[in-house]
Amino acid sequence: QVQLVESGGGLVQPGGSLTLSCVASEFSGYYSIGWFRQAPGKEREGIGCFSASDGSSFYSESVKGRFTISADWAANTIYLQMNSLKPEDTGIYSCGGEHFQYGFCSLEPSVYRFYGQGTQVTVSS
């Protein structure tokens, strides 16, 4: 079973930046990582995903152009760089892992079997 651990959350002012990390116990085969957030009283939403097989990524419209996913394979770590943060970006951020076909990842939370515990991001002045 794959273990995922997120870190890097915190309090940041609007317009600020934050980088989250997702460390995986393994990246084998056609593995993909999705980044998700859950705001208070709302369902978990997919904001970005990354396919380890070909390095492709995909973002939701709400974060496109502001958030970037990158990988450090030596450290088994996927990063979520968040810039120009807005109060509506506040929520619990978590990463999900799953094996898909080559070059595929998904923003749909239900298709990922493995999740980390999440890290809180609060954007407020």
Phi, psi and chi 1 to 4 in degrees:
 res  aa     phi    psi   chi1   chi2   chi3   chi4
   1 GLN       -  133.2  179.9  158.7  -17.6      -
   2 VAL   -78.5  135.4  177.6      -      -      -
   3 GLN  -106.3  135.2  -49.5 -102.9  -20.7      -
   4 LEU  -125.0  135.9  -59.5  168.8      -      -
   5 VAL  -132.8  119.6  179.4      -      -      -
   6 GLU   -95.5  153.8  -54.4   93.7  -22.8      -
   7 SER  -157.4  169.2   62.2      -      -      -
   8 GLY   106.2   -2.9      -      -      -      -
   9 GLY   -70.0  169.9      -      -      -      -
  10 GLY   166.4 -167.0      -      -      -      -
  11 LEU   -99.6  130.4  172.8   65.1      -      -
  12 VAL  -141.0  148.6   61.8      -      -      -
  13 GLN   -78.5  154.0  -68.0 -172.3  -19.5      -
  14 PRO   -54.6  138.0  -27.5   35.9      -      -
  15 GLY    89.2   -9.4      -      -      -      -
  16 GLY   -84.2 -177.2      -      -      -      -
  17 SER  -128.7  155.9  -61.8      -      -      -
  18 LEU  -154.6  145.1 -152.4   57.1      -      -
  19 THR  -120.3  123.8  -59.3      -      -      -
  20 LEU   -99.6  150.1  -53.7 -176.9      -      -
  21 SER  -120.3  146.1  -59.3      -      -      -
  22 CYS  -131.0  109.2  171.9      -      -      -
  23 VAL   -97.2  126.4 -179.7      -      -      -
  24 ALA  -106.4  146.2      -      -      -      -
  25 SER   -70.0  -22.2   56.5      -      -      -
  26 GLU  -160.8  153.0   63.4  170.1  -76.1      -
  27 PHE  -129.9   84.4  -85.5  119.6      -      -
  28 SER  -114.4  147.6   61.5      -      -      -
  29 GLY    64.5 -152.2      -      -      -      -
  30 TYR   -86.9   77.1  -64.3  159.3      -      -
  31 TYR   -95.7  142.4 -154.8   74.1      -      -
  32 SER  -129.1  148.1  -68.0      -      -      -
  33 ILE  -118.1  133.3  -69.8  -71.0      -      -
  34 GLY  -112.7  144.7      -      -      -      -
  35 TRP  -106.8  135.1  -82.0  102.9      -      -
  36 PHE  -133.7  156.7  -55.7   88.3      -      -
  37 ARG  -139.5  151.9   71.1 -178.7  174.8 -160.5
  38 GLN  -133.3  112.6 -172.9  165.2   16.9      -
  39 ALA   -82.9  157.2      -      -      -      -
  40 PRO   -54.6  127.6  -25.5   34.4      -      -
  41 GLY    77.8    5.0      -      -      -      -
  42 LYS  -121.1  164.7  -65.7 -172.1  176.9 -178.9
  43 GLU   -79.4  159.7  -66.4 -172.4   -6.9      -
  44 ARG   -64.5  133.6  177.7 -178.9  -77.9  171.2
  45 GLU  -123.8  144.0   65.6  164.7  -36.2      -
  46 GLY   -81.9  132.6      -      -      -      -
  47 ILE  -116.9  -19.7   56.0  172.4      -      -
  48 GLY  -170.0  156.0      -      -      -      -
  49 CYS  -148.4  159.1   66.1      -      -      -
  50 PHE  -141.0  129.0 -179.0   88.2      -      -
  51 SER   -98.5  117.7  171.5      -      -      -
  52 ALA   -69.9  -22.0      -      -      -      -
  53 SER   -69.3  -34.8   58.1      -      -      -
  54 ASP  -132.2    3.7   68.6   -9.7      -      -
  55 GLY    76.0   10.8      -      -      -      -
  56 SER   -80.0  154.8   60.7      -      -      -
  57 SER  -139.2  161.3   56.4      -      -      -
  58 PHE  -147.6  142.0 -175.9   74.6      -      -
  59 TYR  -130.0  152.4  -58.1   91.9      -      -
  60 SER   -73.9  159.1   68.0      -      -      -
  61 GLU   -63.0  -28.7  -72.3  -59.4  -42.9      -
  62 SER   -68.8  -21.0   62.7      -      -      -
  63 VAL  -123.2   -6.6  -53.9      -      -      -
  64 LYS   -57.5  132.4 -168.3  178.9  -66.5 -176.8
  65 GLY    89.0  -14.3      -      -      -      -
  66 ARG  -112.8  -34.4  -61.4 -171.5  -62.6  123.9
  67 PHE  -108.8  145.2  -68.8   10.8      -      -
  68 THR  -137.8  134.3  -56.3      -      -      -
  69 ILE  -102.3  135.0  -60.8  173.1      -      -
  70 SER  -140.4  170.2   61.1      -      -      -
  71 ALA  -135.4  145.7      -      -      -      -
  72 ASP  -122.2   98.6  179.8  -10.1      -      -
  73 TRP   -68.3  -32.9  -59.5  122.3      -      -
  74 ALA   -61.3  -28.7      -      -      -      -
  75 ALA  -104.6    5.2      -      -      -      -
  76 ASN    51.1   41.6  -89.8   10.4      -      -
  77 THR  -125.2  135.5  -58.0      -      -      -
  78 ILE  -111.5  133.6  -59.9  -69.5      -      -
  79 TYR  -109.9  150.3  -60.9   99.7      -      -
  80 LEU  -123.0  103.3  178.5   66.9      -      -
  81 GLN   -86.1  121.7  172.7   68.4   43.1      -
  82 MET  -116.5  118.8  -54.5 -174.9  -66.2      -
  83 ASN  -116.6  163.7  -61.7  -35.4      -      -
  84 SER    49.6   49.1  -57.3      -      -      -
  85 LEU   -66.5  145.5  -76.9  162.0      -      -
  86 LYS  -120.8  157.4  -53.9  174.0 -177.0  179.6
  87 PRO   -54.9  -32.8  -29.5   36.6      -      -
  88 GLU   -72.9   -5.0   52.2  -97.0   42.3      -
  89 ASP   -83.4   -5.3  -66.8  -41.6      -      -
  90 THR   -61.7  136.4  -66.0      -      -      -
  91 GLY   164.1 -179.1      -      -      -      -
  92 ILE   -91.2  121.7  -62.8  174.5      -      -
  93 TYR  -100.7  133.9  -76.3   68.0      -      -
  94 SER  -139.2  155.8   56.5      -      -      -
  95 CYS  -109.7  145.1   58.3      -      -      -
  96 GLY  -120.7  147.3      -      -      -      -
  97 GLY  -126.9  145.2      -      -      -      -
  98 GLU  -164.1  155.0 -174.1   55.0   79.9      -
  99 HIS   -92.8  122.6  -72.2   93.3      -      -
 100 PHE  -123.8 -176.2  -63.2  123.4      -      -
 101 GLN   -73.9  168.2   62.4  -96.6   36.9      -
 102 TYR   -54.0  130.0 -178.2   87.2      -      -
 103 GLY    74.4   14.1      -      -      -      -
 104 PHE  -114.3  140.2  179.4   81.9      -      -
 105 CYS  -146.6  169.0   67.1      -      -      -
 106 SER  -140.3  149.4  174.8      -      -      -
 107 LEU   -95.4    2.7  -63.1 -176.0      -      -
 108 GLU   -84.8  114.6  170.9   53.3   48.3      -
 109 PRO   -59.6  -32.7  -23.9   34.3      -      -
 110 SER   -71.0  -14.4   64.8      -      -      -
 111 VAL   -89.7   -3.5  -57.9      -      -      -
 112 TYR   -98.5  129.7  -68.9   83.2      -      -
 113 ARG   -87.0  -29.6  -76.0 -179.3  -67.3  163.3
 114 PHE  -112.9  132.3  -51.9  108.4      -      -
 115 TYR  -133.8  151.3  -81.7   92.2      -      -
 116 GLY   -84.9 -175.7      -      -      -      -
 117 GLN   -82.1  -17.4   81.2  -70.6  -10.9      -
 118 GLY    94.3  158.7      -      -      -      -
 119 THR  -140.1  138.8 -175.1      -      -      -
 120 GLN   -82.4  132.6  175.8   71.0   44.4      -
 121 VAL  -121.1  124.9  172.4      -      -      -
 122 THR  -124.0  122.8  -57.8      -      -      -
 123 VAL  -109.7  109.4 -175.5      -      -      -
 124 SER  -159.7  148.7  174.4      -      -      -
 125 SER   -94.0      -   55.1      -      -      -
